[in-house]
């Protein structure tokens, strides 16, 4: 494993251990309405026998630093909404409302307005309402035009029959829209170590900045409530990569095969600039697949011919 990866990736094992320890006192705040966070994507709260609410919160990580450097905020709001809404989708929930948190040194009207427009646009794409938020100026914590954003999304979950994963089930992947919002500490390190002028550099006949700043795909636009009747489980591929995120969505010990045949062209940027194995890439990036779901093989034709959908594996 490369030193570059160790310094840039999230220590998943350490984080999981800390969360496990914290849950011992966190659960003391729970009532019997709390269903929990079984999949590790979003949490559920039972309002009554007919209504279950789901909630997710997230940020965009160090992608915000590149947005500030490039002064490009057109997609960063969608990154924020998608990181939350895609997690919510894993619990088969429909988005209801979103709140944002924006922190900076001093509010710059252009930066602030463009980020909020991007958040609003993304919310509208998934029929979600942006109902509030918080803005904080902290010049001792943020320098220049650096900023951070976080989001909180609440959705409602319809009653779905619990579908058990069995041998022979098919695993589908839905294509990502670039790097989404993960692996950017590594990307920024590559840029720095190779003295790349990100504002001028070209890659595969397009601006490198456009490639790197593509916003995270909103998977609620591709999977509807009718689809969820056929889907047994979903996993949002974020930090930790394909295998660790997919394992969160299936019973422990379940055997499966995944066949990721080729990487999208944007991964040439990574491979051309550092020495890194395919296994390491799979532990850091989505590798071209942003959402994975499992279905019974009899529903193969429901999803097979859809744009961006590919059969990538099978439950063994």
Secondary structure, 3 states (H helix, E strand, C coil): CCHHHHHHCCCHHHHHHHHHHHHHHHHHHCCCCEEECCCCCCEEEECCCCCEEEEEEEECCCHHHHHHHHCCCCCHHHHHHHHHHHHHHHCCEEEEEEEEEEEECCCCHHHHHHHHHHHHHHHHHCCCEEEEEEEEECCCCCCCCCEEEEEEEEEEECCCCCCCCCCCCEEEEEECCCCCCCCHHHHHHHHHHCCCCCCCCEECCEEHHHHHCCCCCCHHHCCCHHHHCCEEEEEECCCCHHHHHHHHCCCCCCCEEECCCCCCCCHHHHHCCCCCCHHHHHHHCCCCEEEEEEECHHHHHHHCCCCCEEEEEEEC
